[in-house]
Amino acid sequence: MCNNENTSCENCIADILKVILLLQQSVCQNDSCLETCDRGFLGQSCSTFCNTRPIVLYTNATGSTPLALPISKDPNETVTSSVFRLEKLDGCCATCRVLALNTDPTVGFPYTATNSFFTINLNCVCCLRCLDDTYVDVM
């Protein structure tokens, strides 16, 4: 699956995910890029408090349907989500956290963190969609 000795990946999606991961791990930098997946700050401006750029992944196997995974580790779980938070990159392997839709209207953020994680080979990902930056309490 992932080769820990190989930390390089010749993959445009991996390059974008590297930017997202760095942004999620660092303080906002002053950048005026277009609203693309690899813009240099989280949120609508550097003063916005966001810690996550939610992503949707599409694979060759899923075609035009986003990859959807269970929101819990329970093998009987039927609720899935196609919105993820990048947590780690290891060469061409990305570890993501499944995000669930927030059902608490008092919180004000669209997603909540789950304890459901997966690792995907980025060579299997053919499309990446970024959603609006937000805050997610990652526990």
C-alpha positions as CSV (number, residue, x, y, z in Angstrom):
1,M,0.0,0.0,0.0
2,C,2.2,2.9,1.2
3,N,5.9,2.7,1.1
4,N,7.2,4.7,4.1
5,E,10.7,5.0,2.4
6,N,9.2,6.7,-0.7
7,T,8.1,10.2,0.3
8,S,7.7,11.5,-3.3
9,C,4.6,11.3,-5.4
10,E,4.3,12.5,-9.0
11,N,0.7,13.4,-8.9
12,C,-1.1,16.7,-9.3
13,I,-3.7,15.8,-6.7
14,A,-1.0,15.0,-4.2
15,D,0.6,18.4,-4.8
16,I,-2.6,20.2,-4.0
17,L,-3.2,18.1,-0.9
18,K,0.3,19.0,0.3
19,V,-0.7,22.7,0.2
20,I,-4.0,22.0,2.0
21,L,-2.2,20.0,4.7
22,L,0.4,22.8,5.2
23,L,-2.4,25.4,5.5
24,Q,-4.3,23.3,8.0
25,Q,-1.1,22.9,10.1
26,S,0.2,26.4,10.0
27,V,-0.7,30.0,10.6
28,C,-2.4,31.9,7.8
29,Q,-0.1,33.6,5.4
30,N,-0.9,36.8,3.4
31,D,-1.8,35.6,-0.1
32,S,-4.2,36.9,-2.7
33,C,-4.7,33.8,-4.8
34,L,-8.0,33.0,-6.6
35,E,-10.4,30.7,-4.8
36,T,-8.7,27.5,-5.8
37,C,-7.9,24.4,-3.8
38,D,-4.3,25.6,-3.3
39,R,-4.9,29.2,-2.4
40,G,-2.5,30.3,0.3
41,F,-4.9,30.8,3.3
42,L,-7.9,29.2,4.9
43,G,-11.2,31.1,4.9
44,Q,-12.3,34.1,2.9
45,S,-9.5,36.2,4.3
46,C,-6.6,35.8,6.6
47,S,-8.6,37.1,9.5
48,T,-11.2,34.4,9.2
49,F,-10.7,31.5,11.7
50,C,-10.8,28.3,9.7
51,N,-8.8,25.2,10.2
52,T,-10.1,22.9,7.5
53,R,-10.5,22.9,3.7
54,P,-13.0,20.1,3.3
55,I,-12.5,17.9,0.2
56,V,-14.5,15.5,-1.9
57,L,-12.7,12.8,-3.8
58,Y,-13.6,11.0,-7.0
59,T,-11.9,7.8,-8.1
60,N,-11.9,5.8,-11.4
61,A,-14.2,3.3,-9.6
62,T,-16.8,5.8,-8.5
63,G,-16.8,7.8,-11.7
64,S,-19.0,10.9,-11.4
65,T,-20.2,9.9,-7.9
66,P,-18.0,11.1,-5.0
67,L,-16.3,8.5,-2.8
68,A,-18.5,8.0,0.3
69,L,-17.4,6.2,3.5
70,P,-19.1,5.4,6.8
71,I,-19.1,8.1,9.5
72,S,-18.2,5.6,12.2
73,K,-16.0,2.5,12.7
74,D,-19.1,0.4,13.4
75,P,-19.3,-2.3,10.7
76,N,-23.1,-2.0,10.6
77,E,-23.0,1.8,10.0
78,T,-25.2,2.8,7.1
79,V,-24.7,6.6,7.2
80,T,-21.9,7.7,4.9
81,S,-20.3,11.0,4.0
82,S,-18.4,12.1,0.9
83,V,-16.7,15.1,2.8
84,F,-13.3,14.6,4.2
85,R,-10.5,16.4,6.1
86,L,-7.0,15.6,5.1
87,E,-5.0,14.5,8.1
88,K,-1.7,13.1,6.8
89,L,0.3,12.6,3.5
90,D,2.8,9.8,3.0
91,G,4.1,9.9,-0.6
92,C,1.1,9.0,-2.7
93,C,-1.0,7.9,0.3
94,A,-3.4,10.3,2.0
95,T,-5.1,9.7,5.3
96,C,-8.4,11.4,5.7
97,R,-11.0,11.9,8.4
98,V,-14.6,11.5,7.4
99,L,-16.7,14.6,8.2
100,A,-20.3,14.3,9.1
101,L,-23.0,17.0,8.5
102,N,-23.5,19.1,11.6
103,T,-27.0,18.6,12.9
104,D,-26.7,21.1,15.8
105,P,-27.9,24.5,14.5
106,T,-26.3,26.3,17.4
107,V,-22.8,25.4,16.4
108,G,-22.7,27.4,13.1
109,F,-20.3,25.2,11.2
110,P,-21.4,22.8,8.5
111,Y,-19.4,19.7,9.5
112,T,-18.3,17.8,12.6
113,A,-15.3,15.5,13.0
114,T,-15.7,11.8,13.3
115,N,-13.3,9.1,14.4
116,S,-13.6,7.4,11.0
117,F,-10.4,7.5,9.0
118,F,-9.2,6.0,5.8
119,T,-6.0,5.9,3.7
120,I,-6.3,6.2,-0.1
121,N,-3.6,5.8,-2.8
122,L,-3.7,9.1,-4.6
123,N,-2.9,7.4,-7.9
124,C,-6.5,6.1,-7.7
125,V,-8.0,9.6,-7.3
126,C,-8.9,11.2,-10.6
127,C,-10.7,14.3,-9.3
128,L,-10.5,16.5,-6.2
129,R,-13.2,19.0,-5.2
130,C,-12.6,21.6,-2.5
131,L,-15.5,23.0,-0.4
132,D,-15.6,26.3,1.5
133,D,-13.1,26.5,4.2
134,T,-14.5,26.1,7.7
135,Y,-13.7,25.3,11.3
136,V,-13.9,21.7,12.4
137,D,-13.4,20.7,16.0
138,V,-11.0,17.8,15.5
139,M,-11.2,16.6,19.1
